[in-house]
């Protein structure tokens, strides 16, 4: 049986992609034009969709990638850089296999390094090995079910690590400001630089967050907690259909005793529930990050595996992953904040 023809679409210029991303049940915030525009504006990535739908037909399926063209890490197709997950928008395994085969041929013909997929479907691994894909990253995904009542949701969290810390923050008289203003963005980023420095990592460039605010509009919200008018913690969330996504969090560790981050998360969860959201996606966590895993397990103990896949099998990732570890971390630990920020500006477009 002959495979159907596969076509390439630019999701930023083809309006059919907006319709598919808005309607397909597997679509997420990371499929939206707004997210893709922010990626392109900040890092220069070129989004590409592979589909079996002809140019003159309704767009019925698609696998979304970004082409990363880096003198440091080479040419790659990634679905998607800086995105927790990106499910292929296909209605059958046959559709998905056809599109993956064709995208692999596309990469091979151009002698690019590899393609990477970040599906949410736990069953994807059953077919990945038959297509020459190998594991490229192991994570966990935590999603809070918002269908119960607000009280039921709160009682489902760990009593010591969540409930009592939220109560403590209330008693401490913390003040919350929320929105997506330039002032809040600057406060958020200053706290992010502090947090990344504590983790011995450079922060993403400020332009990334500015472009997210510009492209996402009201679906993006920044929440900042203040203690005596001093900002001590902040989170950034996105909203798409019936899901709210917790994408970034940061804090000043000197004020951890106030429980500001859990307090902000609970504020965001309660607000999402009141706005009709059915799920709160807490994002990916690397399998080796025991501290963050324990934190998120206190909110959503039923985590699910989230595996990334790369082909051809055996594609190395020393440059794109190793920068976070070993020698690089030791170097970053000695850099002042200004040089850390500069490092982020220079590095991030190469590691998506």
C-alpha angles and dihedrals in degrees: 000000000000117000115240118256116271123217133194121231133189103224092200094060103028110079090201089075092061090055094048093046091049095049110029112102092223095052121114139183088277092064093058124110089235093061092045092049091053090051092050095045093049104036105015093240116163113224117219130183123199113206141163090221114105119237092256097046134080111278104247103166143007147166111222123215139164119223109226113200108188131162086209104045101019133228115326142160111224127181091227133341116217089006122119093219140348117193119207106250096230131133097208140031089239091058092049094048091050093051094045092049091050094047089050090052088049091055094044094050090055094042092236119163102249149306123248130204127197106192125172094210109105090205093062091092091066091069100027096082092050088059097050095260124140133192112277101174139002120215142153126235122211119199124177116214108230097187095096120077120281091254092050091050092051093047089053092065123090108280098220102034099039116011097046093042091052090049090048091053091051091052091047089062097238115180123218128209120186139182137079103273123143090248093056091045091055092049090048092050094048089055090046091055089052091050096047090048089054088053091046093243133118116245123242111263118280088238089067092062093040090054091047090054092047095046101037097044115178093356087074120073132183119201121194127188118212129197111195089342092307117119109235106165140010140183134193122212136182129208126211123168107308098345131083116201125211100210108163137016133178140168148173103255092210088075100043091118090074094062092228098156095053088044092054092046091052090049089053093047093049091047091049090051092050090050092055101262116155098195139031112208109207093190135234127320123194112244091238095052096095096170096054091042091055091048094052094041087063088063102034112014093179096076120171130216116259113193128184120212131207135190143238089042111244095037106154123234102184094123098042096045105025094065088076095057145053116353095012092056091049090053094047091049090066098046122103117236094262093057091044089056091048090050090054091052091053100040112038100074088059097052104048 
